[in-house]
Amino acid sequence: MVARDADGVLAGAIRYWPVSIVGDQTHAALLLGPIAVHPTRQGEGLGGLLIRQSLGVAAQFGWERVVLVGDAPYYQRFGFTQLDGVVMPPPTNPDRVLAFSQGNGAWRGVAGKVRRYDGA
Ligand SMILES: CC(C)(COP(=O)(O)OP(=O)(O)OC[C@H]1O[C@@H](n2cnc3c(N)ncnc32)[C@H](O)[C@@H]1OP(=O)(O)O)[C@@H](O)C(=O)NCCC(=O)NCCS
């Protein structure tokens, strides 16, 4: 999803990727990233707009789980919380692995390594 100004100039963008979380079982999730807002447009709420709108679109398509690697102080305002047991490929600081659940408990029992999406 992209945000453009009235002249069509790109102001921000967000991207998601489907991933598989492979442990005892395999679960599908969306990996959020990258998100970027042009430096001259930061602090105007575009990042929040992109995140909230795209999470809404993800829900419409039935994606219950979203994971990202990022700064908790920013993403917690959208409902992302630290996630234990889901391992991103190194070198990733586990404290920066954050999760969002579209419903209640979508991450319950989900653990394993984040892998290329295999359709599960
Ligand atoms: C992170 C980013 C997408 C936020 O976009 P934005 O449009 O500026 O965000 P918003 O306007 O919705 O929100 C701004 C608020 O987020 C805060 N914020 C931004 N980045 C933050 C961070 N890394 N940690 C904590 N707070 C952060 C700002 O201080 C501001 O706070 P305020 O509302 O109290 O003033 C943008 O700063 C960016 O593109 N940064 C460079 C790329 C990047 O770091 N991407 C994320 C990779 S994980």
PDBQT file of the ligand as one rigid body, heavy atoms in Angstrom, charges set to zero:
ROOT
HETATM    1  C1  LIG A 201       8.767   4.754  11.462  1.00  0.00    +0.000 C 
HETATM    2  C2  LIG A 201       8.017   5.596  10.437  1.00  0.00    +0.000 C 
HETATM    3  C3  LIG A 201       7.419   4.692   9.341  1.00  0.00    +0.000 C 
HETATM    4  C4  LIG A 201       6.851   6.305  11.141  1.00  0.00    +0.000 C 
HETATM    5  O1  LIG A 201       6.121   7.037  10.180  1.00  0.00    +0.000 OA
HETATM    6  P1  LIG A 201       5.467   8.465  10.544  1.00  0.00    +0.000 P 
HETATM    7  O2  LIG A 201       4.541   8.821   9.456  1.00  0.00    +0.000 OA
HETATM    8  O3  LIG A 201       6.520   9.447  10.893  1.00  0.00    +0.000 OA
HETATM    9  O4  LIG A 201       4.657   8.052  11.877  1.00  0.00    +0.000 OA
HETATM   10  P2  LIG A 201       3.405   8.756  12.521  1.00  0.00    +0.000 P 
HETATM   11  O5  LIG A 201       3.291  10.175  12.037  1.00  0.00    +0.000 OA
HETATM   12  O6  LIG A 201       2.223   7.880  12.348  1.00  0.00    +0.000 OA
HETATM   13  O7  LIG A 201       3.802   8.735  14.050  1.00  0.00    +0.000 OA
HETATM   14  C5  LIG A 201       4.766   9.627  14.521  1.00  0.00    +0.000 C 
HETATM   15  C6  LIG A 201       5.043   9.282  15.973  1.00  0.00    +0.000 C 
HETATM   16  O8  LIG A 201       5.805   8.057  16.011  1.00  0.00    +0.000 OA
HETATM   17  C7  LIG A 201       6.974   8.271  16.760  1.00  0.00    +0.000 C 
HETATM   18  N1  LIG A 201       8.020   7.395  16.250  1.00  0.00    +0.000 N 
HETATM   19  C8  LIG A 201       8.492   7.296  15.006  1.00  0.00    +0.000 A 
HETATM   20  N2  LIG A 201       9.458   6.357  14.931  1.00  0.00    +0.000 NA
HETATM   21  C9  LIG A 201       9.575   5.856  16.187  1.00  0.00    +0.000 A 
HETATM   22  C10 LIG A 201      10.410   4.866  16.762  1.00  0.00    +0.000 A 
HETATM   23  N3  LIG A 201      11.303   4.211  16.031  1.00  0.00    +0.000 N 
HETATM   24  N4  LIG A 201      10.252   4.594  18.070  1.00  0.00    +0.000 NA
HETATM   25  C11 LIG A 201       9.345   5.263  18.816  1.00  0.00    +0.000 A 
HETATM   26  N5  LIG A 201       8.516   6.212  18.321  1.00  0.00    +0.000 NA
HETATM   27  C12 LIG A 201       8.655   6.506  17.019  1.00  0.00    +0.000 A 
HETATM   28  C13 LIG A 201       7.288   9.732  16.554  1.00  0.00    +0.000 C 
HETATM   29  O9  LIG A 201       8.132  10.222  17.581  1.00  0.00    +0.000 OA
HETATM   30  C14 LIG A 201       5.884  10.341  16.651  1.00  0.00    +0.000 C 
HETATM   31  O10 LIG A 201       5.507  10.421  17.999  1.00  0.00    +0.000 OA
HETATM   32  P3  LIG A 201       4.354  11.421  18.507  1.00  0.00    +0.000 P 
HETATM   33  O11 LIG A 201       3.084  10.978  17.861  1.00  0.00    +0.000 OA
HETATM   34  O12 LIG A 201       4.339  11.235  19.974  1.00  0.00    +0.000 OA
HETATM   35  O13 LIG A 201       4.798  12.779  18.048  1.00  0.00    +0.000 OA
HETATM   36  C15 LIG A 201       8.916   6.687   9.803  1.00  0.00    +0.000 C 
HETATM   37  O14 LIG A 201       9.499   7.432  10.864  1.00  0.00    +0.000 OA
HETATM   38  C16 LIG A 201      10.030   6.130   8.921  1.00  0.00    +0.000 C 
HETATM   39  O15 LIG A 201       9.832   5.941   7.725  1.00  0.00    +0.000 OA
HETATM   40  N6  LIG A 201      11.227   5.917   9.486  1.00  0.00    +0.000 N 
HETATM   41  C17 LIG A 201      12.369   5.452   8.722  1.00  0.00    +0.000 C 
HETATM   42  C18 LIG A 201      12.172   4.034   8.282  1.00  0.00    +0.000 C 
HETATM   43  C19 LIG A 201      11.921   3.112   9.455  1.00  0.00    +0.000 C 
HETATM   44  O16 LIG A 201      12.523   3.247  10.518  1.00  0.00    +0.000 OA
HETATM   45  N7  LIG A 201      10.994   2.189   9.232  1.00  0.00    +0.000 N 
HETATM   46  C20 LIG A 201      10.613   1.230  10.252  1.00  0.00    +0.000 C 
HETATM   47  C21 LIG A 201      11.495   0.020  10.142  1.00  0.00    +0.000 C 
HETATM   48  S1  LIG A 201      11.078  -1.104  11.456  1.00  0.00    +0.000 SA
ENDROOT
TORSDOF 0
